[in-house]
Amino acid sequence: MKPTRMIPKTFNVSERTPSGLYDELNKEFDFDFDPCPLNPNYKIDGLEINWGKRVFVNPPYGKAIRSWLEKALEELKLQTEVVVFLLPAYTDVKWFHEVAIPNGEIRFLKGRLKFSEHKNSAPFASMIVIFRRKK
């Protein structure tokens, strides 16, 4: 008989931002909008609406990240002043090299974050990517 292995629950692509991290970033940037809040009653697609002036984005992780980064660049041409992303520190993907590096300030976070109600840390490192309106 084979031993039973526990298969870990995969990380949900939409997880709540750790409140301490959000509070720290909000003190610095004074956010007025979040285009993708983790709220089951929120029925608006953040990629299809105009954003605020000082925006925080913890997008669903996965292939859609590039779409959120590109949307931020569009919004910066309109009324948005700054967009702050919480992202997985995937430095080997195209969006990191083609969109994040050329357009943003990147802050790597020490250690791994704990999201939502998980007792374990995320299975990846995280980073903050900041896009600012060009003067």
N, CA, C and O of each residue as an XYZ file, in Angstrom:
540
protein
N       0.836     -1.179      0.000
C       0.000      0.000      0.000
C       0.884      1.246      0.000
O       1.817      1.363      0.795
N       0.570      2.179     -0.913
C       1.342      3.420     -1.004
C       0.961      4.353      0.142
O      -0.199      4.398      0.552
N       1.944      5.101      0.658
C       1.611      6.087      1.693
C       0.775      7.214      1.092
O       0.972      7.593     -0.063
N      -0.143      7.737      1.867
C      -0.988      8.838      1.422
C      -0.212     10.141      1.534
O       0.413     10.427      2.555
N      -0.265     10.931      0.450
C       0.407     12.230      0.463
C      -0.628     13.329      0.580
O      -1.687     13.277     -0.047
N      -0.314     14.310      1.378
C      -1.182     15.487      1.470
C      -0.857     16.387      0.289
O       0.299     16.776      0.121
N      -1.829     16.724     -0.524
C      -1.616     17.633     -1.639
C      -2.000     19.020     -1.160
O      -3.135     19.243     -0.738
N      -1.045     19.970     -1.224
C      -1.357     21.304     -0.717
C      -2.404     22.000     -1.571
O      -2.456     21.819     -2.788
N      -3.229     22.790     -0.920
C      -4.220     23.589     -1.628
C      -3.475     24.624     -2.460
O      -2.575     25.294     -1.953
N      -3.834     24.761     -3.713
C      -3.162     25.738     -4.554
C      -3.532     27.145     -4.118
O      -4.590     27.370     -3.530
N      -2.666     28.070     -4.409
C      -2.886     29.460     -4.047
C      -3.979     30.035     -4.927
O      -3.924     29.916     -6.151
N      -4.959     30.649     -4.318
C      -6.053     31.281     -5.038
C      -5.511     32.504     -5.777
O      -4.730     33.264     -5.203
N      -5.905     32.711     -7.033
C      -5.385     33.844     -7.792
C      -5.875     35.183     -7.254
O      -5.284     36.218     -7.561
N      -6.937     35.183     -6.461
C      -7.460     36.405     -5.855
C      -7.406     36.255     -4.338
O      -8.225     35.554     -3.743
N      -6.454     36.906     -3.736
C      -6.282     36.842     -2.282
C      -6.278     38.245     -1.697
O      -5.825     39.193     -2.339
N      -6.780     38.373     -0.487
C      -6.839     39.656      0.202
C      -5.431     40.135      0.562
O      -4.613     39.374      1.079
N      -5.172     41.400      0.279
C      -3.893     42.019      0.620
C      -3.713     42.010      2.132
O      -4.640     42.365      2.860
N      -2.544     41.615      2.619
C      -2.309     41.693      4.073
C      -2.525     43.131      4.557
O      -1.951     44.071      4.008
N      -3.352     43.289      5.582
C      -3.768     44.628      6.017
C      -2.599     45.501      6.453
O      -2.601     46.703      6.184
N      -1.615     44.935      7.110
C      -0.468     45.735      7.537
C       0.290     46.322      6.363
O       0.721     47.473      6.411
N       0.452     45.538      5.313
C       1.141     46.019      4.121
C       0.314     47.106      3.442
O       0.848     48.143      3.048
N      -0.985     46.869      3.307
C      -1.842     47.880      2.681
C      -1.793     49.191      3.480
O      -1.658     50.266      2.897
N      -1.901     49.103      4.794
C      -1.885     50.309      5.636
C      -0.587     51.088      5.451
O      -0.600     52.316      5.365
N       0.530     50.371      5.392
C       1.837     51.013      5.203
C       1.896     51.736      3.856
O       2.360     52.873      3.775
N       1.427     51.075      2.810
C       1.430     51.694      1.477
C       0.444     52.859      1.408
O       0.730     53.875      0.775
N      -0.701     52.720      2.048
C      -1.698     53.790      2.041
C      -1.182     55.040      2.748
O      -1.499     56.155      2.334
N      -0.396     54.873      3.805
C       0.203     56.031      4.489
C       1.102     56.798      3.530
O       1.130     58.029      3.546
N       1.834     56.071      2.698
C       2.751     56.710      1.755
C       2.023     57.315      0.548
O       2.379     58.404      0.097
N       1.007     56.619      0.022
C       0.406     57.019     -1.253
C      -1.005     57.592     -1.154
O      -1.477     58.196     -2.116
N      -1.688     57.426     -0.034
C      -3.032     57.971      0.171
C      -3.989     57.560     -0.959
O      -4.464     58.407     -1.716
N      -4.259     56.278     -1.062
C      -5.076     55.724     -2.140
C      -6.502     56.262     -2.124
O      -7.088     56.504     -1.069
N      -7.044     56.441     -3.336
C      -8.455     56.817     -3.457
C      -9.243     55.835     -4.328
O     -10.434     56.038     -4.564
N      -8.583     54.765     -4.811
C      -9.301     53.832     -5.674
C      -8.607     52.477     -5.725
O      -7.381     52.383     -5.681
N      -9.425     51.431     -5.818
C      -8.948     50.059     -6.015
C      -9.831     49.443     -7.097
O     -11.006     49.174     -6.845
N      -9.294     49.215     -8.298
C     -10.114     48.709     -9.396
C     -10.466     47.228     -9.305
O     -11.276     46.737    -10.091
N      -9.872     46.520     -8.367
C     -10.209     45.088     -8.239
C     -10.247     44.670     -6.772
O      -9.462     43.827     -6.338
N     -11.173     45.269     -6.006
C     -11.274     44.882     -4.596
C     -11.781     43.456     -4.460
O     -12.530     42.969     -5.307
N     -11.373     42.804     -3.407
C     -11.816     41.431     -3.142
C     -13.166     41.525     -2.438
O     -13.250     41.488     -1.210
N     -14.222     41.647     -3.247
C     -15.561     41.840     -2.730
C     -16.535     41.131     -3.669
O     -16.699     41.565     -4.810
N     -17.183     40.060     -3.228
C     -18.072     39.311     -4.119
C     -19.262     40.118     -4.640
O     -19.885     39.725     -5.627
N     -19.587     41.235     -3.994
C     -20.700     42.067     -4.442
C     -20.276     43.139     -5.446
O     -21.124     43.840     -5.998
N     -18.976     43.270     -5.682
C     -18.444     44.269     -6.602
C     -18.561     43.715     -8.014
O     -17.862     42.764     -8.364
N     -19.427     44.293     -8.821
C     -19.746     43.731    -10.138
C     -19.133     44.505    -11.297
O     -19.536     44.302    -12.443
N     -18.189     45.367    -11.041
C     -17.590     46.189    -12.084
C     -16.229     45.597    -12.479
O     -15.445     45.197    -11.618
N     -15.965     45.548    -13.772
C     -14.682     45.065    -14.279
C     -13.694     46.222    -14.257
O     -13.840     47.177    -15.020
N     -12.694     46.145    -13.394
C     -11.708     47.212    -13.242
C     -10.900     47.499    -14.482
O     -10.306     48.571    -14.596
N     -10.862     46.571    -15.411
C     -10.147     46.801    -16.668
C     -10.990     47.610    -17.657
O     -10.480     48.056    -18.685
N     -12.273     47.799    -17.352
C     -13.185     48.471    -18.277
C     -13.645     49.845    -17.801
O     -14.431     50.496    -18.489
N     -13.176     50.301    -16.641
C     -13.618     51.585    -16.100
C     -12.433     52.517    -15.903
O     -11.282     52.079    -15.920
N     -12.716     53.806    -15.714
C     -11.662     54.763    -15.399
C     -11.299     54.649    -13.925
O     -12.152     54.365    -13.085
N     -10.043     54.870    -13.625
C      -9.534     54.737    -12.265
C      -9.447     56.101    -11.587
O      -9.706     57.136    -12.202
N      -9.079     56.080    -10.314
C      -8.904     57.305     -9.543
C      -7.532     57.916     -9.777
O      -6.833     57.571    -10.730
N      -7.165     58.826     -8.894
C      -5.867     59.506     -9.015
C      -4.727     58.718     -8.373
O      -3.615     58.693     -8.899
N      -5.003     58.072     -7.235
C      -3.966     57.371     -6.469
C      -4.484     55.953     -6.222
O      -5.314     55.726     -5.342
N      -3.986     55.022     -7.002
C      -4.627     53.719     -7.147
C      -3.767     52.587     -6.569
O      -2.555     52.526     -6.777
N      -4.440     51.703     -5.841
C      -3.814     50.468     -5.362
C      -4.407     49.303     -6.140
O      -5.623     49.225     -6.316
N      -3.543     48.385     -6.614
C      -4.015     47.234     -7.372
C      -3.308     45.962     -6.888
O      -2.086     45.840     -6.977
N      -4.101     45.026     -6.379
C      -3.647     43.664     -6.115
C      -4.465     42.807     -7.080
O      -5.517     42.281     -6.718
N      -3.961     42.672     -8.332
C      -4.773     42.014     -9.359
C      -4.831     40.509     -9.153
O      -4.025     39.944     -8.413
N      -5.789     39.861     -9.812
C      -5.755     38.397     -9.803
C      -4.432     37.946    -10.433
O      -4.056     38.422    -11.504
N      -3.749     37.051     -9.779
C      -2.450     36.601    -10.283
C      -2.636     35.614    -11.419
O      -3.617     34.872    -11.452
N      -1.706     35.605    -12.337
C      -1.778     34.732    -13.500
C      -1.539     35.537    -14.763
O      -0.944     36.614    -14.722
N      -1.999     35.017    -15.869
C      -1.754     35.643    -17.168
C      -2.353     37.039    -17.278
O      -1.886     37.846    -18.081
N      -3.372     37.334    -16.489
C      -4.036     38.643    -16.580
C      -3.190     39.785    -16.019
O      -3.531     40.947    -16.238
N      -2.115     39.503    -15.314
C      -1.307     40.576    -14.710
C      -0.888     41.594    -15.763
O      -0.979     42.798    -15.524
N      -0.437     41.135    -16.913
C       0.004     42.056    -17.967
C      -1.118     43.031    -18.344
O      -0.856     44.213    -18.563
N      -2.359     42.551    -18.423
C      -3.491     43.424    -18.771
C      -3.671     44.537    -17.746
O      -3.972     45.674    -18.109
N      -3.489     44.215    -16.469
C      -3.614     45.224    -15.411
C      -2.482     46.247    -15.506
O      -2.715     47.441    -15.321
N      -1.275     45.800    -15.790
C      -0.148     46.725    -15.935
C      -0.371     47.664    -17.119
O      -0.133     48.867    -17.017
N      -0.827     47.113    -18.231
C      -1.074     47.931    -19.416
C      -2.232     48.904    -19.189
O      -2.185     50.036    -19.670
N      -3.259     48.486    -18.474
C      -4.374     49.377    -18.132
C      -3.863     50.548    -17.292
O      -4.286     51.686    -17.492
N      -2.962     50.274    -16.361
C      -2.398     51.343    -15.531
C      -1.680     52.375    -16.394
O      -1.813     53.575    -16.157
N      -0.927     51.927    -17.382
C      -0.225     52.863    -18.268
C      -1.213     53.729    -19.038
O      -0.954     54.912    -19.258
N      -2.354     53.152    -19.456
C      -3.405     53.928    -20.120
C      -3.984     54.972    -19.168
O      -4.169     56.128    -19.549
N      -4.269     54.568    -17.932
C      -4.872     55.475    -16.956
C      -3.936     56.619    -16.589
O      -4.397     57.718    -16.283
N      -2.636     56.378    -16.615
C      -1.663     57.424    -16.299
C      -1.656     58.524    -17.360
O      -1.198     59.635    -17.098
N      -2.154     58.224    -18.535
C      -2.270     59.237    -19.590
C      -3.518     60.091    -19.389
O      -3.659     61.139    -20.018
N      -4.417     59.654    -18.523
C      -5.664     60.375    -18.253
C      -5.529     61.156    -16.953
O      -4.761     62.116    -16.895
N      -6.258     60.768    -15.911
C      -6.265     61.514    -14.650
C      -5.429     60.876    -13.547
O      -5.171     61.517    -12.529
N      -5.001     59.629    -13.725
C      -4.295     58.916    -12.657
C      -2.886     59.465    -12.479
O      -2.184     59.736    -13.453
N      -2.481     59.625    -11.216
C      -1.154     60.144    -10.884
C      -0.168     59.037    -10.544
O       0.995     59.083    -10.944
N      -0.652     58.026     -9.790
C       0.226     56.939     -9.355
C      -0.597     55.657     -9.232
O      -1.748     55.675     -8.798
N       0.030     54.538     -9.629
C      -0.582     53.219     -9.472
C       0.427     52.336     -8.755
O       1.571     52.205     -9.190
N      -0.003     51.731     -7.654
C       0.858     50.880     -6.848
C       0.315     49.453     -6.918
O      -0.822     49.189     -6.528
N       1.140     48.547     -7.419
C       0.758     47.146     -7.566
C       1.414     46.286     -6.498
O       2.573     46.501     -6.143
N       0.674     45.318     -5.990
C       1.234     44.204     -5.222
C       1.235     43.021     -6.182
O       0.180     42.589     -6.647
N       2.424     42.501     -6.477
C       2.561     41.449     -7.476
C       3.486     40.343     -6.993
O       4.324     40.556     -6.117
N       3.324     39.162     -7.573
C       4.309     38.114     -7.290
C       5.631     38.519     -7.938
O       5.634     39.099     -9.024
N       6.725     38.226     -7.299
C       8.048     38.611     -7.806
C       8.523     37.600     -8.843
O       9.497     36.875     -8.639
N       7.810     37.576     -9.953
C       8.159     36.681    -11.059
C       9.073     37.454    -12.004
O       8.599     38.149    -12.903
N      10.354     37.335    -11.802
C      11.304     38.102    -12.604
C      11.670     37.407    -13.910
O      12.477     37.923    -14.683
N      11.087     36.251    -14.159
C      11.407     35.496    -15.367
C      10.323     35.584    -16.437
O      10.429     34.921    -17.469
N       9.292     36.380    -16.217
C       8.182     36.449    -17.162
C       8.296     37.703    -18.033
O       8.949     38.679    -17.662
N       7.653     37.654    -19.188
C       7.753     38.758    -20.146
C       7.224     40.063    -19.583
O       7.847     41.106    -19.783
N       6.065     40.042    -18.867
C       5.506     41.302    -18.384
C       6.458     42.023    -17.445
O       6.459     43.253    -17.395
N       7.271     41.277    -16.700
C       8.218     41.915    -15.789
C       9.248     42.713    -16.584
O       9.549     43.858    -16.244
N       9.785     42.111    -17.635
C      10.843     42.751    -18.430
C      10.302     43.765    -19.435
O      10.962     44.766    -19.717
N       9.125     43.522    -19.971
C       8.600     44.381    -21.026
C       7.724     45.529    -20.520
O       7.595     46.549    -21.197
N       7.123     45.372    -19.339
C       6.212     46.411    -18.840
C       6.665     46.969    -17.485
O       6.770     48.184    -17.320
N       6.931     46.094    -16.526
C       7.251     46.568    -15.172
C       8.589     47.307    -15.108
O       8.647     48.432    -14.612
N       9.649     46.697    -15.597
C      10.977     47.330    -15.493
C      11.042     48.672    -16.227
O      11.503     49.651    -15.641
N      10.595     48.759    -17.497
C      10.742     50.033    -18.197
C       9.851     51.163    -17.672
O      10.134     52.334    -17.926
N       8.785     50.830    -16.949
C       7.814     51.850    -16.553
C       7.697     52.071    -15.054
O       7.053     53.029    -14.627
N       8.298     51.219    -14.253
C       8.022     51.303    -12.832
C       9.222     51.310    -11.918
O      10.344     50.971    -12.293
N       8.929     51.711    -10.707
C       9.867     51.559     -9.595
C       9.513     50.220     -8.953
O       8.342     49.936     -8.703
N      10.523     49.404     -8.690
C      10.269     48.063     -8.157
C      10.872     47.960     -6.769
O      12.043     48.276     -6.558
N      10.048     47.509     -5.817
C      10.493     47.277     -4.440
C      10.226     45.806     -4.110
O       9.074     45.376     -4.047
N      11.284     45.052     -3.905
C      11.114     43.649     -3.526
C      10.853     43.576     -2.027
O      11.514     44.257     -1.243
N       9.895     42.754     -1.633
C       9.562     42.598     -0.221
C      10.377     41.469      0.391
O      10.562     40.415     -0.217
N      10.852     41.705      1.588
C      11.638     40.697      2.300
C      10.707     39.600      2.811
O       9.649     39.887      3.371
N      11.097     38.366      2.619
C      10.288     37.248      3.087
C       9.088     37.019      2.193
O       9.000     37.571      1.096
N       8.173     36.207      2.666
C       6.961     35.889      1.914
C       5.742     36.337      2.711
O       5.686     36.178      3.931
N       4.781     36.892      2.009
C       3.573     37.412      2.659
C       2.613     36.299      3.036
O       2.605     35.225      2.434
N       1.810     36.580      4.041
C       0.672     35.721      4.390
C      -0.576     36.423      3.883
O      -0.869     37.551      4.279
N      -1.308     35.752      3.007
C      -2.520     36.316      2.432
C      -3.747     35.759      3.132
O      -3.754     34.619      3.596
N      -4.781     36.579      3.200
C      -6.088     36.195      3.738
C      -5.960     35.471      5.067
O      -5.260     35.926      5.971
N      -6.631     34.359      5.172
C      -6.667     33.608      6.425
C      -5.719     32.406      6.418
O      -5.816     31.536      7.283
N      -4.809     32.354      5.453
C      -3.887     31.234      5.378
C      -2.940     31.241      6.573
O      -2.493     32.300      7.012
N      -2.642     30.076      7.088
C      -1.683     30.031      8.192
C      -0.251     29.962      7.675
O       0.690     30.263      8.411
N      -0.077     29.564      6.409
C       1.253     29.511      5.809
C       1.464     30.704      4.884
O       0.510     31.312      4.400
N       2.720     31.020      4.652
C       3.065     32.104      3.739
C       2.820     31.685      2.302
O       2.681     30.499      2.003
N       2.769     32.664      1.420
C       2.589     32.402     -0.012
C       3.755     31.561     -0.532
O       4.849     31.605      0.030
N       3.527     30.799     -1.597
C       4.600     29.968     -2.163
C       5.523     30.740     -3.103
O       6.225     30.135     -3.912
N       5.527     32.071     -3.003
C       6.360     32.914     -3.863
C       6.692     34.206     -3.123
O       6.022     34.574     -2.158
N       7.729     34.881     -3.586
C       8.074     36.196     -3.060
C       7.152     37.234     -3.712
O       6.515     36.957     -4.729
N       7.090     38.413     -3.124
C       6.236     39.483     -3.649
C       7.038     40.751     -3.872
O       8.137     40.917     -3.343
N       6.465     41.636     -4.664
C       7.099     42.927     -4.923
C       6.028     43.994     -5.082
O       4.869     43.706     -5.382
N       6.443     45.208     -4.877
C       5.615     46.373     -5.127
C       6.157     47.005     -6.408
O       7.359     47.237     -6.538
N       5.260     47.279     -7.344
C       5.640     47.958     -8.579
C       4.837     49.253     -8.637
O       3.610     49.245     -8.542
N       5.551     50.363     -8.796
C       4.929     51.690     -8.747
C       5.083     52.369    -10.104
O       6.194     52.568    -10.595
N       3.941     52.720    -10.699
C       3.930     53.493    -11.930
C       3.494     54.906    -11.565
O       2.518     55.093    -10.838
N       4.221     55.901    -12.072
C       3.872     57.298    -11.825
C       3.661     58.014    -13.156
O       4.269     57.679    -14.173
N       2.779     59.007    -13.114
C       2.553     59.811    -14.311
C       3.854     60.521    -14.681
O       4.542     61.081    -13.828
N       4.165     60.483    -15.948
C       5.370     61.182    -16.443
C       5.063     62.669    -16.540
O       3.992     63.068    -16.998
N       6.005     63.470    -16.108
C       5.792     64.935    -16.118
C       6.257     65.534    -17.417
O       6.159     66.746    -17.609
